[in-house]
Amino acid sequence: MNKMDDCTLANMAFYRGKRVFLTGHTGFKGAWLTAVLHELGAEAAGYALPPEKGCLFEKMDGGAMLRGVIGDVRDHESLLDAMLRARPEIVFHLAAQVPMRSCFERPRYTYETNVMGTVNLLEAVRQCPDVKSVVIATTDKVYLNKGDGAVYRETDPLGGDDAYSSGKTCTEYIAEAYKRSYLQTAERMVGISTVRASNVLGGGDHVESRLIPSILNAIAGGRKVELRNPRQTRPWQSVLDALNGYLAVGRLMYQTPERYSGQWNIGPELDGIRDVLWILEKMRKYYGDTDYVVEPVRGMKESRTLGLDITKAKRELGWAPRLTTEEMLCHVVDFFKQQRAGIPEGQICAGQIRGYFEREAEWNL
C-alpha cells in the first residue's frame, strides 16, 4: 500500500458531519460505501430495495450505520419523499440492475431501473435545495468496445450491445442533459458527474454468478469453478479504491462544481488489466487450489477485452488507486478467512476500511 496521499486525507476530513444520501445502499458496493461513510463520520441516509438474504449489508448490520428507506428508484414519489426528509448535501446514485445475466433476461426492468431510475433521482435533486454535488455510478462498459484491446479515455465514443451497457450509456447522456438544462444555470449550481468504474472486488460479495464468490466458494467446497470467459480481459480494482475515487469527485464538486463536473474513469493502474485466468491463479496462490470448467454462455454477448485510462482522474482529482491488484486480492481472501473464522462482517469491514484510510493494512494470509 502506498503512503497516505493528499486525496485520501482530504476525503477523511471532508465527509465528517456531511449529510450524504446514497441509493442502492443494500447492494454490494452500496454496503461498502455505507460502512465507509460510517467510519468517516458522515450523516448518511439511504434508499434501496430490501437487502437480499445473506448479503453483506445484512451481515454487517448496515441498518445501524445509516437511516435507510426501503424503496424502488422507479417510484419517483417515494424517492423524492426520502430525499426531502434527508436534506442531503451530497448524493451518490448507486442503485441499478447490475448482474449481466439478469440484465440480459429482463431488459425492460433493466431499462426502467437504470434509465428511468436515474431520471427520477435527478428530478428529486431538482427539488432538494441543499444538494450541492451528485455522483452517478455508471460502468466501464459504456464505451463503444471494438474488441481491439484499447484502453478507453473519457472522450472516447460511447455505445452498448446489451441492456446493461446501453442503459448505462443512456444514463451518461441523461446526467449531461440535466446538468446543462437544470442543475448548472444562472439560478443554481450543482456539481454532477458520472463515474465509470471497473470490475470492483472486495470481501462479502454474495452473488454466486460473480467471479470472486464463485472462486472462493468452489475452493472451499472442493469443486471446480465455472468460468464464462477464462480469457476475457477486464480492469480489476478494489472496491475501496473505487469508493475513494467517488468520494473525491463528490468532495471536489461540492467545493468547485463547474470545474469538476463531468465524466471520470475510476479504474486500476495498468497492472490491474488482467484476464480471468490470471485472477484465478492468484486466488489459488493466496487461498487454495481448484480447477475450472467453462460455463456455456447462453445468449449473452460480452466483449473479450476492456481497459480504462485513468490519467484524467490522477491528474485532476489527485486520486490514484492505493492497492495493487495483488494487494486487493489479499484483502478479499483475508475477508473470507475472517468470515470463516467467525469474525462479524461489520468488524471485518471496519478493520479493512481503517487500514485503508488510516494506516498500513495487515493481512492474515
Secondary structure by P-SEA (a helix, b strand, c coil): cccccaaaaaaaacccccbbbbcccccaaaaaaaaaaaaacccccccccccccccccccccccccccccccccccaaaaaaaaaaacccbbbcccccccaaaaaacaaaaaaaaaaaaaaaaaaaaacccccbbbbbbccccccccccccccccccccccccaaaaaaaaaaaaaaaaaacccccccbbbbbbbbbbccccccccccccccaaaaaaaaaacbbbbbccccbbbbbbbaaaaaaaaaaaaaaaaaccccccccccccccccccccaaaaaaaaaaccccbbbbbcccccbbbbcbbbbbcccccccccccccccaaaaaaaaaaaaaaaaacccaaaaaaaaaaaacccbbbbcc
